[in-house]
Amino acid sequence: MTGRKTPRFAPGLRPRKRGPGRPMAVNPSLLANPALDDWLGFDAGGTVTVQSGKVDIGQRVSTAVALLVADELEIDPGRVNVARVETGLAPDEGFTSGSQSMAQTGNAVRMAAATARRHLLERAARALEVDPAELEVDDGAIHSRATNRKTDWWELAAGRPFGIDVDPAAPLRPRAALGHVGGAARARGLGDIVRGRLHFLHDMSIPGMLHARMVRPPHYHARLSALDEAVAARLAVEGVEMVRDGSFLAVAAEDEWAAVRAAERLAAAASWDLAGGLLSDDIYERLRANEKVSLPVVDGAPVEAPVPPPGAPPAEAVATLEARYERPYQMHGSLGPSAAMAEFVDGRLTVHSHSQGVYVLRAALAEAFGMEYEAVRVIHAPGSGCYGHNGADDAAFDAALIARALPGRPVLLKWTRGEEHAWEPYGSCASMDLRASLDGKGRIAAWSHETFSDTYSMRPRPGPNRMGAARLLSARFLAEPLEPPVMGPAMAPHMGIHRNLDSLYDLPQKRLVKHLVRDMPLRVSALRSLGAYANVFAIESFMDELAGAAGCDPVSFRLRHLSDPRGRAVIEAAAARLDPSGADCPEGRGRGIGFAQYKNSAAYAAVVMEVSVSDAAEIRLERCVIAADAGEIVDRAGLAAQLEGGVIQAASWTLHEAVAFDRDGITSRDWDSYPILGFDNVPAFETVLIDPGRQPFLGAGEATAGPTAAAIANAVHAATGLRLRRIPFTPEEVRAAALA
């Protein structure tokens, strides 16, 4: 690898400034990509192609985008094609993350379609010699009743670029006139998925392609010390290519099985200097003892100021409670391991990846190889599916390294299941200390919440000292290695560790602190909802504990401290369908509630869970009610699926998931050693969607994660009297709580 000076902004990542006469865009996507032609075009075949920088990884953003465009242009959604995301063609929208697709892409394409509609209707009025208000549109056909003359969008567009910017002030069609938004819709590509016709990145086949496999060290700190050259020589005779760069070791062959066997043989022929191994002492003790950066959090954001001491309870306090809650390292656990296709030809690199940020990955790869950004092309292809930063970017870099060593040959690299489990960047472990005082009226008089955790910000963003490249896994194993950067604390509101640390409740005398802990043992990055899952779990569990101390039911206690009307509405809607007090709960079961507004700015969600606990201390999820307000509803079924999917994933984290490791490396390398929730423990769902009308889109994908964990914990307490504070709630954890 060769270095070069990295600009502060990579091409395609720099926000464009507003020029003379250019209206201020309404969101970052339009600021960076203001041209109408960046977003949509009218095709000769009577269709419309929409470009988006957000990838569809199961959240159905392409379905929602098609509905928005179809309604603004008054065409059938079947006429809307949503293009695959590719650098140089799609608008640069950064990462598909943070439940921002609708707020960014959704608004951008809606405004683009509204701008195109107004512009083309003006053309139609001139061509038909009528007032634009007299024109009627029916599936793209434009008709004047006054003259009985007709045209259509495609004739008016004539295949030419618009050459204008998206106008955020372009009028939208009235909500009452919309025929598709908010109604029933089938997910795009669902038929291919059901019929087994969907082709994943793993299925790619190109003439002359090589199949590649990695040979990994035992753990992060091990380095290659010796290699049996006789084995390498025999592999070469058998037509297997070996690629070695320092401790980066891989094989490639035309036959996939030959590559698999060659990797096994080469692994047996390699010797590793294990250094000191992984730090394997108690992670929760490390969270307290290690060096850390500690900052107070005010109005959802950290401030550069001394951390105030806890202080004594206020004079009006009649009771003060304290509790500690803990979350382990957890995996993304993609059902299919990561993969990538790469090819180096004439100094240019093409990569097919299931990355959630193709432009950012392009910039990191350019940094890594000392290339111009325009010489790197990244094309999104469906992969194993993941919400968060799994191994996709790392696999892309691995494939590119192999392809660079074998130029002119496409290289398809697939990680193994063991690699995915052992080498993906995990979600950070966390520990939360909460303390609150109650006054004589059963109200919270003071509140303290401290969260201790590692960073959540290791996606490969470019930056000084080739920071983007240094965040890619294999960069640390090369002959000229790049050490992973030491990240500073995220300072934006509700980012990383402090996401949802400042709750939506009206709490007096709030003391909120984030602790970014250094020198933790495992590699981490963004996992769905970042710190919100652990913080909301802690807050909502503690709210139940406080409600009990105040002699109040859990719903009334929450409403007593919540003035936000939309927040109150989702709590009341969920409680109306499944009473969290358990007054009508079957014997042997318990119910619990959890609530949050994700990031205090995205979707509101309340989750009520009904559980039972068996004699074997196994927790069964019986029923679940979700009530949510995610702003204007576009794809109703997709919204419900996102909310329910979030519950299922969070329930799996809460009941089962914890990364296991020792000094010699990660030990949870398969689904037996890292179990996840099974189909046999998915609750019966009822999902209540509150439609506030034409209100801003509020991202929903991550809204139910934290409330789910707390709802389960509170339900277990209601069923058994046991208060579980350390995730996951395995039978061993339940029995330990019973003996405490």
C-alpha positions in Angstrom: 0.0 0.0 0.0 1.2 3.5 -0.7 0.1 6.6 1.0 -1.1 9.9 -0.3 -2.5 13.1 1.2 -6.2 12.7 1.8 -8.5 15.8 1.3 -10.7 16.7 4.1 -13.7 15.7 2.0 -13.6 12.8 -0.5 -15.2 13.6 -3.8 -18.8 12.7 -3.5 -18.8 13.3 0.2 -18.4 17.1 0.2 -21.7 19.0 0.7 -22.3 21.4 -2.2 -22.7 25.0 -1.2 -25.8 26.9 -2.1 -25.2 28.9 -5.2 -26.9 32.1 -6.4 -30.6 31.6 -6.7 -30.4 28.0 -5.3 -33.0 27.4 -2.5 -31.7 25.8 0.6 -32.3 22.1 0.5 -34.4 20.5 3.2 -32.1 17.7 4.1 -28.4 16.6 3.7 -29.2 14.4 0.7 -30.5 17.4 -1.3 -27.7 19.6 0.0 -25.1 17.2 -1.4 -27.1 16.3 -4.5 -29.3 19.3 -5.5 -29.8 18.5 -9.2 -33.1 17.0 -10.3 -31.2 14.7 -12.7 -29.4 13.2 -9.8 -32.7 11.7 -8.6 -34.9 10.7 -11.4 -35.3 10.4 -15.2 -38.1 9.4 -17.6 -37.3 6.4 -19.8 -38.3 5.9 -23.3 -40.3 2.7 -22.4 -42.8 4.6 -20.3 -41.1 4.1 -17.0 -39.4 6.4 -14.5 -36.0 5.5 -13.0 -35.2 6.7 -9.5 -31.7 6.9 -8.2 -31.1 6.7 -4.4 -28.0 6.5 -2.3 -29.7 4.4 0.3 -29.4 0.6 -0.2 -32.4 -1.7 0.3 -31.3 -4.3 2.8 -34.8 -5.5 3.7 -36.2 -2.3 5.2 -38.2 -1.8 1.9 -36.9 1.7 1.2 -37.2 1.0 -2.5 -40.9 0.1 -2.1 -41.6 3.3 -0.2 -39.6 5.4 -2.8 -41.6 3.9 -5.6 -44.9 4.8 -3.8 -43.9 8.4 -3.2 -42.8 8.9 -6.8 -45.9 7.2 -8.2 -48.2 9.4 -6.3 -46.5 12.7 -7.1 -46.4 11.8 -10.8 -49.8 10.0 -10.8 -48.5 6.8 -12.3 -48.7 3.2 -11.4 -45.9 2.1 -9.0 -45.1 -0.6 -11.5 -43.8 2.1 -13.8 -41.1 3.2 -11.2 -37.8 1.5 -11.4 -35.4 2.0 -8.4 -31.9 1.7 -9.7 -29.2 -0.2 -7.8 -26.7 1.9 -5.9 -23.4 2.5 -7.7 -20.7 5.2 -7.2 -20.7 7.7 -9.9 -24.4 7.1 -10.8 -26.4 7.2 -7.5 -26.5 10.4 -5.4 -24.1 10.2 -2.5 -26.2 9.8 0.7 -23.4 8.4 2.9 -24.5 5.4 4.9 -27.8 3.6 5.0 -28.0 3.9 8.8 -29.7 5.6 11.8 -33.3 5.1 10.5 -32.8 8.0 8.2 -33.8 6.6 4.8 -37.3 8.1 4.7 -36.2 11.4 6.2 -33.4 11.8 3.7 -34.1 9.7 0.6 -37.9 9.7 1.0 -38.1 13.5 1.2 -35.5 13.9 -1.6 -37.3 11.8 -4.2 -40.7 13.2 -3.2 -39.5 16.7 -3.8 -37.7 15.6 -7.0 -40.9 14.1 -8.3 -42.9 17.2 -7.3 -40.3 19.4 -9.1 -40.5 17.3 -12.2 -44.3 17.3 -12.2 -44.5 21.1 -11.9 -41.8 21.6 -14.6 -43.4 19.1 -17.1 -46.9 20.4 -16.5 -45.7 23.9 -17.4 -44.2 22.4 -20.6 -47.5 20.6 -21.3 -49.5 23.8 -20.8 -47.4 25.6 -23.4 -47.6 22.6 -25.8 -51.4 22.3 -25.4 -51.9 26.0 -25.2 -53.9 25.8 -21.9 -53.6 26.9 -18.3 -51.7 24.3 -16.2 -54.6 24.2 -13.8 -56.8 22.8 -16.5 -54.6 19.7 -17.1 -55.5 16.2 -15.8 -53.1 13.4 -15.3 -53.9 9.7 -15.4 -51.1 7.2 -15.2 -48.7 9.7 -16.8 -51.1 10.7 -19.6 -51.9 14.4 -19.6 -55.2 15.6 -20.9 -56.9 18.9 -21.4 -60.7 18.7 -21.3 -61.0 22.1 -22.9 -59.2 21.1 -26.1 -59.3 17.3 -25.9 -55.6 17.3 -26.7 -53.2 14.9 -24.9 -49.5 14.4 -24.2 -47.6 12.4 -21.5 -44.6 12.7 -19.2 -42.3 10.8 -21.5 -43.2 12.9 -24.6 -42.6 16.0 -22.6 -39.3 14.8 -21.1 -38.1 13.6 -24.5 -35.2 11.8 -22.8 -33.4 15.1 -22.2 -31.8 16.1 -18.9 -33.8 18.6 -16.8 -30.8 20.7 -16.0 -32.5 22.2 -12.9 -32.3 21.8 -9.2 -34.8 20.1 -7.0 -37.1 22.8 -5.5 -37.9 22.1 -1.9 -40.8 24.5 -2.2 -42.4 22.6 -5.1 -46.0 21.9 -4.2 -46.9 18.4 -3.1 -50.1 16.7 -4.2 -52.8 16.9 -1.4 -52.6 13.8 0.9 -56.3 13.1 0.3 -55.6 12.7 -3.4 -52.8 10.1 -3.0 -53.7 6.7 -4.2 -50.7 4.6 -3.1 -49.0 6.3 -0.1 -50.2 4.9 3.2 -52.0 1.9 1.6 -51.3 -1.7 1.1 -48.2 -2.5 -1.0 -46.2 -5.6 -1.9 -42.5 -5.4 -1.2 -40.4 -5.0 -4.3 -38.7 -8.2 -5.3 -40.8 -10.3 -2.9 -41.8 -12.6 -5.7 -38.2 -13.4 -6.6 -37.4 -14.0 -2.9 -40.4 -16.4 -2.4 -39.6 -18.3 -5.6 -35.8 -18.5 -4.9 -34.9 -16.4 -7.9 -33.2 -13.6 -6.0 -29.5 -13.6 -6.8 -27.2 -12.6 -4.0 -23.6 -11.3 -4.3 -22.5 -14.8 -3.3 -24.1 -16.2 -6.5 -22.1 -14.0 -8.9 -20.4 -15.8 -11.7 -18.2 -14.0 -14.3 -16.0 -15.8 -16.9 -12.5 -16.2 -15.8 -13.5 -15.6 -12.1 -11.4 -16.9 -9.2 -12.8 -18.0 -5.9 -10.9 -16.8 -2.9 -10.7 -17.7 0.8 -8.8 -16.1 3.7 -6.4 -17.8 6.1 -6.9 -16.0 9.4 -4.7 -15.7 12.5 -6.1 -17.0 15.8 -7.0 -13.4 17.0 -6.3 -9.7 16.4 -2.8 -9.6 17.9 -1.4 -12.7 16.3 1.1 -12.3 13.4 2.4 -14.8 10.9 5.8 -16.0 12.0 6.4 -18.9 9.6 4.9 -20.7 6.6 5.7 -24.1 5.3 6.9 -23.1 1.8 6.6 -26.7 0.6 2.9 -26.5 1.0 2.7 -23.2 -0.8 4.8 -24.7 -3.7 2.4 -27.7 -4.0 -0.6 -25.4 -4.1 1.0 -23.5 -6.9 1.5 -26.7 -8.9 -2.1 -27.5 -8.4 -3.2 -24.1 -9.9 -3.9 -22.4 -6.6 -2.7 -18.8 -6.2 -1.4 -17.8 -2.8 -1.5 -14.1 -1.8 0.6 -13.0 1.1 1.3 -9.4 2.3 2.8 -9.5 5.8 0.3 -11.5 7.9 -2.4 -11.1 5.3 -2.8 -14.6 3.8 -5.3 -15.8 1.2 -5.7 -18.3 -1.6 -7.6 -18.2 -5.0 -8.5 -20.8 -7.5 -10.8 -21.3 -10.4 -12.6 -24.1 -8.6 -14.3 -23.0 -5.3 -13.8 -26.3 -3.5 -10.2 -26.2 -4.4 -9.9 -22.8 -2.8 -11.7 -24.1 0.3 -9.3 -27.1 0.6 -6.3 -24.9 -0.1 -7.2 -22.5 2.7 -7.4 -25.4 5.1 -4.0 -26.8 4.1 -2.4 -23.4 4.2 -3.9 -22.7 7.7 -2.3 -25.9 8.9 1.0 -24.9 7.4 1.1 -21.5 9.1 2.7 -20.6 12.4 1.6 -17.5 14.4 3.3 -15.4 17.0 0.4 -15.1 19.4 1.8 -12.1 21.3 -0.2 -11.6 24.6 -3.5 -12.9 23.3 -6.8 -11.2 24.0 -7.5 -9.5 27.3 -10.0 -12.0 28.8 -10.7 -10.7 32.3 -14.2 -9.5 33.2 -15.5 -6.9 30.7 -17.7 -5.2 33.2 -14.8 -4.7 35.5 -12.8 -3.3 32.6 -15.5 -0.8 31.8 -15.0 0.6 35.3 -11.3 0.3 35.7 -9.9 1.3 32.3 -8.9 4.8 31.2 -11.9 6.7 29.9 -13.0 10.0 28.5 -15.9 11.2 30.7 -18.3 14.0 29.6 -21.6 15.3 30.9 -24.5 15.1 28.5 -26.9 18.1 28.2 -30.0 18.2 26.0 -28.9 15.0 24.4 -25.3 16.0 23.5 -22.0 15.8 25.4 -20.3 19.0 26.5 -16.6 19.8 27.2 -17.0 20.3 30.9 -16.1 18.6 34.2 -18.5 15.8 35.2 -20.5 16.9 38.2 -20.5 14.6 41.3 -23.6 12.7 42.1 -24.5 14.8 45.0 -26.9 14.0 47.9 -30.6 13.3 47.3 -32.8 16.4 47.3 -34.4 17.5 50.6 -37.9 16.5 49.4 -36.8 12.9 48.6 -38.5 10.1 50.5 -36.8 7.3 48.7 -33.7 6.9 46.6 -33.1 3.8 44.3 -29.9 2.7 42.6 -29.4 0.0 40.0 -26.8 -1.2 37.5 -27.6 -2.7 34.1 -25.3 -4.5 31.8 -25.0 -5.5 28.2 -22.3 -7.9 26.7 -20.6 -7.7 23.3 -23.1 -8.8 20.7 -22.9 -9.7 17.0 -24.7 -8.6 13.9 -25.0 -12.3 13.2 -25.8 -12.0 9.5 -27.4 -15.3 8.4 -25.1 -15.4 5.4 -21.4 -14.6 5.8 -19.9 -11.5 4.1 -18.7 -11.6 0.6 -17.3 -9.3 -2.2 -16.3 -9.4 -5.8 -13.3 -7.3 -6.9 -11.3 -6.8 -10.1 -8.2 -4.7 -10.9 -7.9 -3.9 -14.6 -5.5 -1.2 -16.0 -5.1 0.5 -12.7 -8.8 0.7 -12.0 -10.7 -1.2 -9.2 -14.3 -2.4 -9.4 -15.9 -3.8 -6.3 -19.3 -5.4 -5.9 -20.2 -5.2 -2.2 -23.2 -5.4 0.2 -21.8 -2.4 2.0 -24.3 0.1 3.5 -22.1 3.0 2.3 -20.7 2.5 -1.2 -19.2 6.1 -1.5 -17.6 5.9 1.9 -16.2 2.4 1.0 -14.9 3.8 -2.3 -13.0 6.6 -0.5 -11.5 4.1 2.1 -10.4 1.8 -0.7 -8.8 4.7 -2.6 -7.0 5.7 0.6 -5.8 2.2 1.1 -4.3 1.8 -2.4 -3.2 5.4 -3.0 -5.7 5.7 -5.9 -7.8 8.5 -7.2 -11.4 8.2 -6.1 -12.6 8.1 -9.7 -10.5 5.0 -10.3 -12.5 3.1 -7.8 -16.0 1.9 -8.6 -18.3 0.3 -5.9 -21.5 -1.4 -6.9 -24.0 -2.5 -4.3 -25.3 -6.1 -4.6 -27.7 -7.9 -2.2 -25.8 -9.7 0.5 -26.5 -11.6 3.6 -28.5 -8.8 5.2 -27.5 -6.7 8.2 -28.5 -3.6 10.1 -25.2 -2.0 11.1 -21.6 -2.3 10.3 -20.9 -6.0 9.8 -18.1 -7.6 7.8 -19.2 -6.3 4.3 -16.6 -3.5 4.1 -13.8 -5.7 5.4 -14.6 -8.4 2.9 -14.6 -5.9 0.1 -11.1 -4.8 1.2 -9.9 -8.4 1.4 -11.2 -9.1 -2.1 -9.5 -6.0 -3.4 -6.2 -6.9 -1.9 -6.4 -10.3 -3.6 -7.5 -8.8 -6.9 -4.6 -6.3 -6.8 -2.2 -9.2 -6.5 -3.9 -11.1 -9.4 -4.8 -8.2 -11.8 -7.1 -8.9 -14.7 -9.0 -11.7 -12.9 -12.4 -11.1 -11.1 -12.1 -12.4 -7.6 -15.1 -13.6 -5.6 -14.3 -13.8 -1.9 -16.6 -15.4 0.6 -16.0 -15.3 4.4 -16.8 -18.5 6.3 -19.3 -18.7 9.1 -16.4 -18.9 11.6 -14.9 -15.8 10.1 -18.1 -13.8 10.2 -18.6 -14.7 13.9 -15.0 -14.1 14.9 -14.0 -11.1 12.8 -17.0 -8.9 12.3 -17.0 -5.7 14.3 -19.3 -6.3 17.3 -21.7 -4.1 19.1 -20.0 -2.6 22.2 -20.6 -3.9 25.7 -22.0 -1.4 28.1 -22.8 -0.8 31.8 -25.3 1.7 33.0 -25.5 3.1 36.5 -28.9 4.7 37.4 -30.0 6.5 40.6 -33.2 8.4 41.2 -35.1 9.9 44.1 -38.8 10.0 44.6 -40.7 12.8 46.5 -43.8 12.3 48.7 -46.1 12.6 45.7 -44.5 9.7 43.9 -42.7 11.9 41.4 -39.1 11.7 40.4 -37.2 14.5 42.2 -33.7 13.8 40.9 -32.2 11.5 38.2 -28.6 10.3 37.5 -27.6 8.1 34.6 -24.0 7.1 33.6 -23.2 4.9 30.7 -19.8 3.2 30.3 -19.0 1.8 26.8 -16.6 1.7 23.9 -17.0 3.6 20.6 -19.7 2.8 18.0 -18.0 4.8 15.3 -15.6 2.6 13.3 -17.2 2.6 9.9 -14.5 3.3 7.3 -14.9 7.1 6.9 -11.9 8.7 5.2 -9.9 11.1 7.2 -6.4 12.2 8.3 -3.6 9.6 8.3 -5.7 7.3 6.1 -8.2 6.9 8.8 -10.8 5.2 6.5 -8.3 2.6 5.4 -7.1 2.0 8.9 -10.5 1.0 10.1 -10.6 -1.9 7.6 -9.7 -5.2 9.3 -6.9 -6.5 7.1 -5.1 -3.1 7.1 -3.6 -4.1 10.5 -2.1 -7.4 9.1 -0.2 -6.0 6.1 3.6 -5.8 5.8 3.1 -2.0 6.1 0.2 -2.1 8.6 -2.1 0.7 9.5 -3.1 0.7 13.2 -6.8 1.3 14.0 -7.4 4.9 15.0 -8.2 5.7 18.6 -11.6 7.4 18.4 -12.5 10.5 20.3 -16.0 10.8 21.8 -18.9 11.4 19.5 -20.2 14.9 20.2 -23.3 15.1 18.1 -26.7 14.8 19.8 -27.8 11.2 20.5 -24.7 9.6 18.9 -23.0 6.4 19.9 -22.7 5.8 23.7 -25.2 8.6 24.6 -27.9 7.7 22.1 -31.2 7.9 24.1 -29.2 8.4 27.4 -31.2 11.6 27.8 -34.7 10.2 27.8 -37.9 11.9 26.7 -39.3 12.1 30.2 -39.7 15.4 32.1 -37.0 14.8 34.8 -35.8 17.4 37.2 -32.1 17.7 38.4 -30.8 15.4 35.6 -27.2 14.3 35.8 -26.2 12.5 32.6 -22.7 11.2 31.9 -21.1 9.2 29.1 -17.8 7.4 29.6 -15.9 6.4 26.5 -13.7 3.5 27.8 -10.3 2.8 26.3 -8.4 -0.4 25.7 -11.3 -2.8 25.6 -10.6 -6.3 24.2 -12.8 -6.6 21.1 -13.1 -4.8 17.8 -16.4 -2.9 17.8 -18.5 -0.6 15.5 -22.1 0.3 14.8 -24.7 -2.3 15.7 -28.4 -1.5 15.2 -29.5 1.4 17.5 -26.0 1.9 18.8 -26.2 2.9 22.5 -29.9 3.3 22.5 -30.7 -0.4 23.1 -28.7 -0.5 26.4 -29.7 2.9 27.5 -33.4 2.5 26.9 -33.3 -1.0 28.5 -31.8 0.6 31.6 -34.1 3.6 31.7 -37.3 1.7 31.1 -36.4 -1.1 33.6 -35.6 1.6 36.2 -38.9 3.4 35.5 -40.7 0.2 36.5 -38.6 -0.2 39.6 -39.4 3.4 40.5 -43.1 2.9 39.8 -43.1 -0.1 42.2 -41.4 2.0 44.9 -44.0 4.8 44.3 -46.9 2.3 44.5 -48.0 3.2 41.0 -48.9 1.2 38.0 -46.2 1.3 35.2 -48.3 3.2 32.7 -49.6 5.9 35.0 -46.1 6.4 36.4 -44.7 7.0 32.9 -47.5 9.3 31.9 -47.0 11.2 35.1 -43.5 12.1 33.8 -44.2 12.6 30.1 -45.7 15.7 28.5 -45.0 14.9 24.9 -48.4 14.2 23.4 -47.2 11.8 20.7 -45.3 9.8 23.3 -48.3 9.6 25.6 -50.4 8.5 22.6 -48.3 5.4 21.8 -48.1 4.4 25.5 -51.8 4.7 25.9 -52.5 2.9 22.6 -50.3 -0.1 23.5 -51.7 -0.3 27.0 -55.2 -0.2 25.7 -54.5 -3.4 23.6 -52.6 -5.3 26.3 -52.7 -4.0 29.8 -49.2 -3.9 31.2 -50.5 -4.1 34.8 -51.5 -7.7 34.0 -54.9 -7.4 35.6 -56.3 -9.8 33.0 -53.0 -11.7 32.5 -53.3 -15.6 32.5 -51.8 -17.3 35.5 -48.1 -17.9 35.3 -47.5 -15.1 32.9 -46.4 -11.5 33.4 -46.5 -8.3 31.3 -44.1 -5.4 30.9 -43.9 -2.2 29.0 -41.0 -0.3 27.4 -41.2 3.1 25.7 -38.8 5.5 23.9 -38.7 8.0 21.1 -35.6 6.8 19.2 -32.9 9.5 19.4 -35.6 11.8 20.9 -36.3 12.8 17.2 -37.3 9.7 15.3 -40.2 7.3 15.8 -42.1 6.9 19.0 -42.6 3.3 20.1 -44.2 1.5 23.0 -43.8 -2.3 23.4 -45.9 -4.4 25.7 -44.7 -8.0 26.1 -46.4 -10.9 27.8 -44.1 -13.7 28.9 -44.0 -17.0 30.8 -41.1 -18.6 32.6 -40.8 -22.3 32.6 -39.6 -24.6 35.4 -36.3 -24.8 33.4 -36.0 -21.0 33.7 -36.6 -20.5 30.0 -38.4 -17.3 29.0 -41.2 -17.7 26.5 -42.5 -14.7 24.5 -46.3 -15.2 24.4 -47.8 -12.0 23.1 -46.5 -8.6 21.9 -48.3 -5.3 21.2 -46.4 -2.5 19.5 -47.8 1.0 19.2 -45.8 3.4 17.0 -45.9 6.9 15.5 -43.3 7.1 12.7 -44.8 10.2 11.1 -46.5 10.0 7.8 -47.1 6.4 6.8 -46.0 5.5 3.2 -45.6 1.7 3.1 -47.9 0.5 5.9 -46.9 -3.2 5.7 -43.2 -2.2 5.5 -43.5 0.0 8.6 -45.1 -2.8 10.6 -42.5 -5.3 9.4 -39.7 -3.0 10.5 -41.1 -2.5 13.9 -41.8 -6.2 14.4 -38.4 -7.2 13.0 -36.8 -4.8 15.5 -38.6 -6.6 18.3 -37.5 -10.0 17.1 -33.8 -8.9 16.8 -33.9 -7.2 20.2 -35.6 -10.2 21.8 -32.8 -12.4 20.5 -30.2 -10.0 21.9 -32.0 -9.9 25.2 -32.6 -13.6 25.7 -29.6 -15.3 24.0 -26.8 -13.3 22.5 -23.3 -12.7 24.0 -19.9 -12.9 22.3 -17.7 -15.4 24.1 -13.9 -15.2 24.0 -10.8 -16.2 25.9 -7.1 -15.4 25.7 -6.8 -17.5 22.5 -9.5 -15.8 20.5 -13.3 -15.7 19.9 -14.9 -19.0 21.0 -18.5 -18.3 19.7 -17.8 -19.1 16.1 -21.1 -20.9 15.1 -24.8 -20.9 15.9 -24.4 -23.4 18.7 -21.9 -21.3 20.6 -23.7 -18.1 19.7 -27.4 -19.0 19.8 -30.1 -16.7 18.5 -33.9 -16.6 18.8 -35.7 -19.4 17.1 -39.0 -19.4 15.2 -40.5 -21.4 18.2 -40.2 -18.3 20.5 -41.6 -15.5 18.3 -44.6 -13.9 20.0 -48.0 -13.3 18.5 -47.9 -9.7 17.3 -50.4 -6.9 17.2 -49.0 -3.7 15.8 -50.9 -0.4 16.1 -49.7 2.3 13.7 -50.7 5.8 14.6 -51.0 7.9 11.4 -50.5 11.6 12.3 -51.2 12.7 8.7 -48.7 14.7 6.7 -46.1 15.0 9.4 -42.3 14.6 8.8 -41.1 11.0 8.3 -39.7 9.6 11.5 -37.3 6.7 11.0 -38.7 3.5 12.5 -36.2 0.7 11.9 -34.5 1.0 15.3 -37.3 2.4 17.4 -38.4 -0.9 19.1 -35.0 -2.2 20.1 -34.6 -0.7 23.6 -38.3 -0.8 24.5 -38.3 -4.5 23.7 -35.4 -5.4 26.1 -37.1 -3.4 28.9 -40.6 -4.9 28.2 -39.1 -8.4 28.5 -37.3 -7.5 31.7 -40.4 -5.9 33.2 -42.6 -8.8 32.2 -40.2 -11.4 33.8 -40.4 -9.3 37.0 -44.1 -9.3 36.9 -44.2 -13.1 36.3 -41.6 -14.2 38.8 -40.6 -11.2 41.0 -37.0 -11.5 39.7 -35.3 -8.3 38.4 -32.9 -9.2 35.6 -30.3 -6.5 35.0 -27.6 -8.3 33.0 -28.3 -9.3 29.3 -28.8 -11.9 28.0 -31.5 -13.4 30.2 -30.4 -17.0 29.8 -31.8 -19.7 32.1 -28.5 -19.4 34.0 -29.0 -15.7 34.5 -32.6 -16.3 35.7 -31.5 -19.0 38.2 -28.7 -16.7 39.4 -31.2 -13.9 40.1 -33.4 -16.4 42.0 -30.5 -17.3 44.2 -29.3 -13.7 44.8 
